[in-house]
Amino acid sequence: DGNGFISFQEFLNMSVIFSKGSPEDKLKLMFDMYDANKSGFLHRDQFKKMLKSMMELVNATVSAEQMDNLVETMFVAAGFQNKQELTLGDFNLLLRDHKEELSNARMHLTTIDVPDIEV
């Protein structure tokens, strides 16, 4: 809801999308997460931040220069070399070659034992 906190309902919605959603649903969720000001656009730097975050999730180490080169290469390949902002449609086009990975992306939650706290 844009209040800076994740409500339980928002967490559940995100969990369902990552567990059962289509690649398009996941792309929309990712876009919306990084379009923090709800402008309908992702600036190139926001896209870079998202990509870096995704790489950190899989323990990939990428230098700032490598990240800049990767983003530039992706933008050029999509014909966006002169764009500084992406619409959702642009975002989908930019990541079109990764839909299989998004299909396989799932959230796996495991339970942990939490000791009782005496009050």
N, C-alpha and C positions, 0 to 999 in steps of 0.2 A: 504494500500500500504506500510505499515511499516514505515511511516514517524512520527509516534507518535501522530498523530491527526486523528480524524474521519471526513472524508469528508461527504458531504451531500449524495453522491452516496453510500458510505459505510453504512451510517445510514439507507438509504432506503433499501439496500440489507438485512441488519440485520433485519429490521422491517418486510420485506416480509417473511423471513425465520421463524421468530418467530410467525408471524400471520398465515402463510399457509403452512409452511414447514413440512416435515415428521419428526418423531423422529430422524432418521438418519441424516437429514439435520441439525437439532438443535444440535445433538452431535458433528458433524463436526465443526459447528460454534463455539461451546464452546471449543472444542479442540484447534482450530486455535487461539482463543482469548487468551488462556493461554500458547500457544506455541509461546511466544513473539519473540524468536530468530529464529523461523521457522526451527528448527532442525528436525521436524518430530517426536519429542518425548516430553512427559510431564514428568518431574521429579516428584517424589512422593510429594515433597514440593509444586510444582505448582498445583498438583491435590488437595492437602489439602487446598491450598489457594482458589481454585475454589469452593470446597465444602463449605468452610466457608462463602464465598461470597453468595452462593446460600441460605445457612441457614439464613444469615442476611436478605436476601430479604423477608423471611417469618417470620421474627422476632423471630427466634429460638436462644436461648442462649446456647452456648456450650463452656465448658472450653477447654483449650488447651489439657489437659489430655484426655477428652472425645473425642476430635477431633482426637488425635493420635490413640486412641483405635478404633474409627470408621473406620479410614483409614486402620489400620492394619487388622481389621476384614474383610473389603471389599477385601483387597488384598489377604488374606488367602483364603477366600471363592472362589475367582476366580483362585486360584492356583498361585498367583503372589507374594507369601511371600518373595521370594528371588530377586524380581525385584525392582529396584530403578527408572526405567524409563518405561513409557508406550508408545506404538505405538497407532495410531488411532484405529487399530483393538483391541488392549488390552483395550483401553478406552471404546469402544463399548461393549465389553464383560463384563467389570466391571460394566457398567451401564445398562446392558440388562434387569434387573428386574424393571427398572424405565421408560420403554418406554411409558407406559400408561400415567404417569405423564407428560412426554415430549409431548405426543400427545395433552394433554389438556393445556399445557403451551402456553399462548398467551400474546401478548403485547396489552395493552389497553391504548390508548392515548385519553385524553380528552382535550378539548379546555379550555383555560383560557382567561379571558379578560385582555388584556395588555393596559394600558393607553397610549394614544398618547404622544409622547415626542416632545416638541417644540424645534426647532433648530434655 
